[in-house]
Amino acid sequence: MRETRFSGRPAPLHPGGVPGLPDVVTREAYSDEVSSAGFWPGGGGTDFAAFYYAYPTPNGFADGQVMPAGAYFDQKLGEHLLPYDLARKSSEPEATLMEFLQSTYRAAADIGSWDRAALECPIGYPLRPRPLNKK
């Protein structure tokens, strides 16, 4: 599982060093600013399965309002994490995960000064494209 949204701006060069992934692939994958979240089965930085937010981390993102309770910023990994067991044991697992995905996106977009009005479709209207702004 992976969900990615783009800001429309280039990102700083990724430093590489991702285990099992050639640096050229990592740098291409993260050549643009993204709010990207996915599932990690554990290992390579965590001893547990988790959902995560990825690169680049805007300045101040560690202090961003991310939910639900139990989600946290891992200083070593430089990412927000939502432990899988927290979502799995929730009375509403899907809602818990969506709360994490939406809150990490909002924090990245707001702290990173993304043009959210130009990027976002109304929630609840899938496959309905936004009208183009003609300049």
C-alpha positions as CSV (number, residue, x, y, z in Angstrom):
1,M,0.0,0.0,0.0
2,R,1.3,3.4,-0.9
3,E,-0.5,6.7,-1.3
4,T,1.3,9.7,-2.8
5,R,0.3,13.3,-3.4
6,F,2.6,15.8,-5.2
7,S,3.1,19.5,-4.5
8,G,4.1,20.3,-8.1
9,R,7.5,21.5,-7.0
10,P,10.9,19.8,-7.2
11,A,12.3,18.4,-4.0
12,P,15.9,18.7,-2.8
13,L,18.2,15.9,-3.9
14,H,17.5,12.8,-1.8
15,P,20.6,11.7,0.1
16,G,20.1,8.0,-0.9
17,G,21.2,5.2,1.4
18,V,17.9,3.3,1.5
19,P,18.7,-0.3,2.1
20,G,18.1,-2.5,-0.9
21,L,17.3,0.4,-3.2
22,P,19.9,1.9,-5.6
23,D,20.4,5.6,-4.9
24,V,19.6,6.5,-8.5
25,V,16.1,4.9,-8.1
26,T,15.6,6.6,-4.7
27,R,16.5,10.0,-6.2
28,E,14.2,9.6,-9.1
29,A,11.3,8.4,-6.9
30,Y,11.7,11.5,-4.7
31,S,12.6,14.1,-7.3
32,D,9.4,16.1,-6.5
33,E,8.0,17.2,-3.2
34,V,5.5,14.5,-2.0
35,S,3.3,13.6,0.8
36,S,3.7,9.9,0.6
37,A,2.5,7.3,3.1
38,G,2.7,3.6,3.0
39,F,2.9,0.3,5.0
40,W,6.2,-1.0,6.3
41,P,6.2,-4.6,7.7
42,G,9.0,-3.9,10.2
43,G,12.8,-4.1,10.3
44,G,15.2,-1.5,9.0
45,G,14.5,1.0,11.6
46,T,11.4,-0.3,13.4
47,D,10.7,-3.5,15.3
48,F,7.0,-3.4,14.4
49,A,4.8,-3.0,11.4
50,A,3.7,0.6,10.8
51,F,2.2,3.0,8.4
52,Y,4.6,5.9,7.6
53,Y,4.9,9.3,6.0
54,A,7.9,9.8,3.6
55,Y,10.2,12.4,1.9
56,P,10.8,15.3,2.0
57,T,10.2,16.3,5.6
58,P,9.4,20.1,5.7
59,N,11.0,22.1,8.4
60,G,8.8,21.9,11.5
61,F,7.0,18.8,10.3
62,A,8.0,16.8,13.4
63,D,5.9,19.3,15.4
64,G,2.9,19.1,13.0
65,Q,-0.5,18.1,14.3
66,V,-0.7,14.4,13.4
67,M,-3.4,12.1,14.6
68,P,-4.7,9.7,15.9
69,A,-3.3,9.5,19.4
70,G,-0.4,7.0,19.4
71,A,1.0,8.2,16.0
72,Y,4.3,9.9,16.5
73,F,7.4,11.4,14.8
74,D,10.4,9.0,14.9
75,Q,13.5,11.2,15.1
76,K,15.8,8.5,13.9
77,L,13.8,7.7,10.8
78,G,12.7,11.3,10.2
79,E,9.1,10.1,9.6
80,H,5.7,10.0,11.3
81,L,4.6,6.5,12.2
82,L,1.3,4.9,13.0
83,P,1.9,1.5,14.6
84,Y,-0.1,-1.2,12.7
85,D,-1.4,-2.7,15.9
86,L,-2.8,0.7,16.9
87,A,-4.9,0.8,13.7
88,R,-5.7,-2.9,13.8
89,K,-7.0,-2.8,17.3
90,S,-9.0,0.4,16.8
91,S,-12.8,0.1,16.9
92,E,-12.7,1.7,13.4
93,P,-9.4,0.6,11.8
94,E,-10.2,2.2,8.4
95,A,-11.1,5.6,10.0
96,T,-8.0,5.4,12.2
97,L,-5.7,4.9,9.2
98,M,-7.5,7.6,7.2
99,E,-7.1,10.1,10.1
100,F,-3.3,9.4,10.0
101,L,-3.1,9.7,6.2
102,Q,-5.1,12.9,6.1
103,S,-3.3,14.5,9.0
104,T,0.2,13.8,7.7
105,Y,-0.8,15.2,4.3
106,R,-2.3,18.3,5.9
107,A,0.7,18.9,8.1
108,A,3.1,18.4,5.1
109,A,1.1,20.6,2.8
110,D,0.4,23.4,5.3
111,I,4.0,23.5,6.7
112,G,5.4,23.2,3.2
113,S,3.2,26.0,1.9
114,W,1.6,23.9,-0.8
115,D,-1.2,25.5,-2.9
116,R,-3.8,23.1,-1.5
117,A,-6.7,24.9,-3.3
118,A,-5.1,24.1,-6.7
119,L,-4.1,20.5,-5.8
120,E,-7.1,19.1,-4.0
121,C,-10.4,17.6,-5.2
122,P,-13.4,17.7,-3.0
123,I,-13.6,14.8,-0.7
124,G,-16.5,12.5,-1.6
125,Y,-16.2,13.1,-5.4
126,P,-13.8,10.6,-6.8
127,L,-13.0,10.8,-10.5
128,R,-14.4,14.3,-10.8
129,P,-11.6,16.4,-12.2
130,R,-11.2,20.0,-11.1
131,P,-11.6,22.7,-13.8
132,L,-8.3,24.0,-15.1
133,N,-7.2,27.5,-14.1
134,K,-6.4,29.2,-17.4
135,K,-3.9,32.0,-16.9
